[in-house]
Amino acid sequence: MTAGPSRSGAADPADVWRGRVQDHLDAAGRPALGGMADWEVFPFERDGLAPRPLGERVVPEPSRARSADACGTCKALARDDLVLHTGTRLAVIRPGGTSLMFVANVVAREHERLEDLDEAADEELGRLVARTYRALRALPGVGNVHVNKWENGGGHLSVTLLARPLGVLELRGSNLPVWADMLPNIPQDEYDERAETVRATLS
């Protein structure tokens, strides 16, 4: 469904954006490869790459939210081995495994989104992201820590911190999660040992 004018009669800004982009798509609806494909940290070779076609706008967007019973973050919060720190409204957890030096998530303790937080929780979020960043940055072998907020429609606030291995320059920048998805997980005992270090730092 393509949106038209808004209730005020003014053009829908997202619809205007989509119309402007249309002039830059090929006959199959695909944009040209952008400059990112030439970045030295881009994880794929340019030859053979083809962007997906840009489809029609879908408004209203379909709900991607999951209930608390089906939420992976809620399930992780129930596991002591995955919880690194518990605050007033927020907590720090980790996934069960990772291909990177470490990954941590600053999450809401309840099944709620960023927009559900009050001012005190906003302040706690800022402090906890900074503390977790410093804890990961201090781990041996970490070159940098990237901070991202995705949630991916789960309906549960999660700010992800990814620790990049020192000296692996291909993994710099916004493609780090793509590289992480393609690389093998580090040994579990090594990951667990780092988790204890992060837990102690955050305590």
C-alpha positions as CSV (number, residue, x, y, z in Angstrom):
1,M,0.0,0.0,0.0
2,T,1.4,3.4,-1.0
3,A,0.6,6.3,1.3
4,G,-0.7,9.5,-0.1
5,P,-1.3,12.9,1.5
6,S,-1.3,13.1,5.3
7,R,-4.4,14.1,7.3
8,S,-3.4,17.7,7.2
9,G,-3.4,17.6,3.4
10,A,0.4,18.0,3.2
11,A,2.4,15.4,1.2
12,D,3.6,12.5,3.2
13,P,7.4,13.1,3.6
14,A,8.2,9.4,3.3
15,D,6.1,9.2,0.1
16,V,7.9,12.2,-1.3
17,W,11.2,10.5,-0.5
18,R,10.1,7.3,-2.2
19,G,9.0,9.1,-5.3
20,R,12.3,10.9,-5.5
21,V,14.2,7.6,-5.2
22,Q,12.1,6.1,-7.9
23,D,14.0,8.1,-10.6
24,H,17.3,6.4,-9.6
25,L,16.1,2.8,-9.8
26,D,16.6,0.5,-12.8
27,A,13.8,-1.2,-14.6
28,A,13.8,-4.0,-12.0
29,G,13.5,-1.5,-9.2
30,R,17.1,-1.9,-8.1
31,P,19.4,1.0,-7.1
32,A,23.0,1.2,-8.3
33,L,25.7,0.0,-5.9
34,G,26.7,2.8,-3.6
35,G,30.1,4.0,-2.5
36,M,30.1,1.6,0.4
37,A,31.0,-1.2,-2.0
38,D,34.3,0.5,-2.5
39,W,35.1,0.9,1.2
40,E,38.2,-1.1,2.3
41,V,36.1,-2.6,5.1
42,F,33.3,-3.7,2.9
43,P,33.0,-7.5,3.3
44,F,32.1,-8.4,-0.3
45,E,33.7,-8.0,-3.7
46,R,31.9,-5.5,-5.9
47,D,31.8,-7.9,-9.0
48,G,28.6,-9.9,-9.0
49,L,26.9,-7.9,-6.2
50,A,23.3,-6.9,-7.0
51,P,21.1,-4.8,-4.7
52,R,17.7,-6.1,-4.0
53,P,14.8,-4.3,-5.7
54,L,13.2,-1.6,-3.6
55,G,9.6,-2.6,-3.2
56,E,6.5,-0.5,-2.6
57,R,6.0,1.3,0.7
58,V,3.8,-0.7,3.2
59,V,1.8,1.6,5.5
60,P,0.8,0.8,8.1
61,E,3.9,-1.4,8.7
62,P,3.1,-4.9,9.8
63,S,3.8,-5.5,13.5
64,R,7.0,-7.4,14.2
65,A,6.7,-7.2,17.9
66,R,6.8,-10.4,19.9
67,S,5.2,-11.1,23.2
68,A,7.3,-11.5,26.3
69,D,6.8,-15.3,26.2
70,A,8.4,-15.4,22.7
71,C,11.1,-12.7,23.4
72,G,14.7,-13.9,23.3
73,T,15.8,-11.0,25.5
74,C,13.3,-11.9,28.2
75,K,14.5,-15.5,28.1
76,A,18.2,-14.4,28.4
77,L,17.3,-12.3,31.4
78,A,16.1,-15.4,33.1
79,R,19.5,-17.1,32.8
80,D,22.1,-16.2,35.4
81,D,25.0,-17.2,33.1
82,L,23.9,-14.6,30.5
83,V,23.1,-11.7,32.9
84,L,26.2,-9.6,33.6
85,H,24.7,-6.8,35.6
86,T,21.3,-5.8,37.0
87,G,20.4,-2.2,37.6
88,T,17.2,-0.5,38.7
89,R,15.3,-0.5,35.4
90,L,18.0,-2.0,33.0
91,A,20.4,-4.9,32.9
92,V,23.4,-6.0,30.9
93,I,23.2,-9.4,29.2
94,R,25.3,-11.3,26.6
95,P,24.3,-13.7,23.8
96,G,25.2,-17.4,24.3
97,G,28.1,-17.2,21.8
98,T,29.9,-14.8,19.5
99,S,32.5,-14.7,16.8
100,L,33.8,-11.4,18.1
101,M,36.0,-10.6,21.2
102,F,32.8,-9.9,23.2
103,V,29.2,-8.8,22.7
104,A,27.0,-7.3,25.4
105,N,23.4,-5.9,25.4
106,V,22.1,-3.2,27.6
107,V,18.4,-4.1,27.9
108,A,15.3,-3.2,29.8
109,R,14.5,-5.6,32.7
110,E,10.9,-5.6,31.6
111,H,9.5,-6.2,28.2
112,E,9.4,-2.6,27.1
113,R,10.8,-0.3,24.4
114,L,13.1,2.7,24.5
115,E,10.1,5.1,24.2
116,D,8.6,3.4,27.4
117,L,11.5,4.7,29.6
118,D,11.1,7.7,31.9
119,E,13.8,10.3,32.5
120,A,15.4,8.4,35.3
121,A,15.7,5.3,33.2
122,D,17.1,7.4,30.3
123,E,19.8,8.5,32.6
124,E,20.5,5.0,33.7
125,L,20.7,3.9,30.1
126,G,23.3,6.5,29.3
127,R,25.4,5.5,32.3
128,L,25.1,1.8,31.7
129,V,26.0,2.0,28.0
130,A,29.1,4.1,28.9
131,R,30.1,1.7,31.7
132,T,29.6,-1.4,29.5
133,Y,31.6,0.3,26.7
134,R,34.5,0.9,29.0
135,A,34.3,-2.7,30.4
136,L,34.5,-4.2,26.9
137,R,37.1,-1.7,25.7
138,A,39.4,-2.8,28.6
139,L,39.3,-6.5,27.6
140,P,42.7,-7.7,26.2
141,G,42.7,-7.9,22.4
142,V,39.9,-5.4,21.8
143,G,40.6,-2.7,19.2
144,N,37.3,-0.8,19.5
145,V,33.7,-1.2,20.7
146,H,30.7,-0.4,18.4
147,V,27.4,0.7,19.9
148,N,24.1,0.0,18.1
149,K,20.4,0.0,18.8
150,W,18.3,-2.3,16.7
151,E,15.6,-4.3,18.6
152,N,14.5,-5.8,15.3
153,G,10.9,-5.6,16.1
154,G,11.1,-7.6,19.3
155,G,9.4,-5.0,21.4
156,H,12.3,-5.1,23.9
157,L,14.9,-2.3,24.3
158,S,18.4,-3.6,23.5
159,V,21.5,-1.5,22.9
160,T,24.2,-3.8,21.5
161,L,27.9,-3.3,22.1
162,L,30.3,-5.3,19.9
163,A,34.0,-5.6,20.7
164,R,36.1,-5.7,17.6
165,P,39.4,-7.7,17.7
166,L,42.5,-5.5,17.8
167,G,44.3,-5.1,14.4
168,V,41.6,-6.8,12.3
169,L,41.0,-3.7,10.2
170,E,38.5,-5.3,7.8
171,L,36.0,-5.4,10.7
172,R,36.1,-1.7,11.3
173,G,32.9,0.3,10.9
174,S,29.3,-0.4,10.2
175,N,29.9,-3.7,8.5
176,L,31.1,-5.3,11.7
177,P,27.8,-7.2,12.4
178,V,28.0,-8.6,8.8
179,W,31.5,-9.9,9.3
180,A,30.5,-11.3,12.7
181,D,27.7,-13.3,11.1
182,M,30.1,-15.0,8.7
183,L,32.9,-15.8,11.1
184,P,33.1,-18.8,13.5
185,N,32.3,-18.4,17.1
186,I,35.2,-18.1,19.6
187,P,35.7,-21.0,22.0
188,Q,33.0,-21.0,24.7
189,D,35.4,-21.2,27.6
190,E,37.2,-18.2,26.3
191,Y,34.0,-16.3,25.9
192,D,32.8,-17.3,29.4
193,E,36.0,-16.2,31.0
194,R,35.7,-12.8,29.4
195,A,32.1,-12.6,30.6
196,E,33.3,-13.1,34.2
197,T,35.7,-10.2,33.7
198,V,33.0,-7.9,32.4
199,R,30.6,-9.0,35.2
200,A,33.3,-8.1,37.8
201,T,33.9,-4.7,36.2
202,L,30.2,-3.9,36.2
203,S,29.6,-5.0,39.7
